[in-house]
Amino acid sequence: MRFKNIAILVSILIIFLYTAFENSFAASAEIKNVIKINRMGAYIISINYETHGAWTDSLLFKVHCKFNEGEFTFTSASLNNIQQGWHKTEISISDVMKKRYGSLREYKIELYCKGILIDTKSGY
């Protein structure tokens, strides 16, 4: 009887650990580097990232920007059906923001997978 209870407990523990590792989003993608480009008066935030799963869905990038006279958040479209490997995406910030709120002082990029924050990078 005691052996049966231990076997059931170990089986439940193995199933729990397997599902915890299976649903681990932190290993699905990561930001490798970020570059701020000033092109024709507008800012372009170029993000290089790597995905680790065979296919990755529901990736979203958020850029939190601090200008001289305000703070704003810009987001990318949701990215789906991304194959494993290196990728690049860009988020554009129009020249109107620069004219109205001044220069971009600092920014922070957040990477979300299926609504869960999995990586961040900061830039100045």
Summary of the structure (lengths in Angstrom):
residues: 124
radius of gyration: 20.3
end to end distance: 63.6
largest distance: 75.9
contacts: 333
relative contact order: 0.22
helix: 23%
strand: 58%
